[in-house]
Each structure stands twice: as structure tokens, then as C-alpha cells.
Amino acid sequence: MGEIMKTIKVALLHLLPIAGDIENNQRLIETAVKQVADQQVDWIITPELAVSGLQFSQKIGTQWIKPQPDEWMTNFITYVQSLNTTIFLGCPERSETGELYNSVFVINPDGQLIGKQRKIASIDDWSTSGTSIEPIDMGHVKIGVLICADAYTPNIADTFLHKGAEILIAPSSWGPGLHGPNGEWEQRSKDTGLCVFVCNRTGEDESVSFWEAESLVIKNGKRLLTHQSKQSAILTFEWDLEKMDLVSPDFTITII
């Protein structure tokens, strides 16, 4: 075991994916990661379903979804390995028995898939609800991954806490409006005492607008940093793992 990391640099990819345009979205993720590469970032987090967009199934169906890592993700993993960073990647997957899941994959600097989380609060028409709620051990800290609506009620965050999670990461595609976020992330932070890193997105899909959706850093129920934009942006910040507190006064924002 090497030196214990005291501070980490995190990049939230506040992206504008297009529902169903897989190649465009994969290129966008690659472009963002390339731009982050020289900033010596420890973690890169994408929004929920960054590869497919949220409401892709109405446009292109689900036949294209493969067990992961597929060919693109395999190549992407090799690229990640060359950057010495860890990536949380939102991507649909097909299980060996054919069920479809809305998943987040965690790829470490050695090019290993060290964990994944399948969305539990499945509210779409194509995915099966995941059942496992296990923190992912990053070596120096344990992470609970709350995918979008998994933050809606206390149970999933509470389970992560009881199982040893020290930070909650929330890859999301959650825009304001009738069913938009209404203090859930702040409440999960307050309930658990854990900080929450929310990686949201911009743009719009068939029936959801994300133009005013926010990516956030939250501690003790309070928003420390917040961002919304009409364009894809990379939001970087430094976090102290010992004090569990923000080092940066603000996001460093790079527009893609």
C-alpha cells in the first residue's frame, strides 16, 4: 500500500449527451476525458447514462445494449489506464441472462473494473431494478453510488452508510420541473452525515429538460458548490479526505 491520499482532485463531467446518439456521446466522453487528462485528476465522474442519454429507448430501442465491457468500453478502459485516473462511467448493460440495467462502472488506474452499481429505483420502461447495495472500495476511501432517483428516499444512502461508505457519488440525469430534484441530495447528506458529489448534465431529451439541471458538492445538507450551463463543461475541485471537506473555493470550469 502506497502513501495514503489526503486530498483528491475530482472532475465532474457536466455533459450534453444526445438521446440515442451513442457514437456522439462516446466521442463527447472521450473528448472530455482527454481535456481532463493533463489536470492530474484522481476521479472523473460522468452523469447517469452518459453513453446513451436518458430517453434513448424510444429512439433506438435496446437491442444494441451488450454485456459490459463491450468493444468501446474495452478500448476506453485501455485509454483510462494511460491516464492514471479512476472513472465512474454511466452506461446501460445487458446481464448474462439478458436483463438490462442502468449502471455505473468504476474503472481504476490499472484498467480494472473494480465495481459497478446498478440503479435500484428503476422508473423507465427498459431497465430492471438492481438489487445490490455495496460500497466500492477505492483503496483509500469507500464510495456509495446513488444513481439519480436512488437518492429519492433515505433507504439506499442509509444502507451504504451502514456498510461503511464514506462519500456518496450521485451520477444523475435529473432536471428541474414537476418531478425534479427538491432537496433530496441535501437531505441524504444530512441523514447520513456523508458528503454528496452530484454529477448531473445539461441539454434535453424527449420529454425532460436539463438546461437548468445542477451539478453539486454537498456537505451536511449544504451546497458548497453548484453549476449549471447550456454547454458541456468539466468541473474540477479538490477534496480533503481526512477532514472530508472542500479545499477549492470554487469549481474550475472548462467548457468543452
Secondary structure, DSSP 8 states (H G I E B T S, - for coil): -----SEEEEEEEE----TT-HHHHHHHHHHHHHHHHTT--SEEE--TTTTT-TT-HHHH-STT--SSS-HHHHHHHHHHHTTT-EEEEEEEEE-TTS-EEEEEEEE-TTS-EEEEEE-SS--SSS---------EE-SSSEEEE--GGGGSSHHHHHHHHHTT--EEEEE----SSTTS-SSHHHHHHHHH--EEEEE---SB-SS-B-TT--EEEEETTEEEEEE--SS-EEEEEEEETTTTEE-SSS-EEEE-
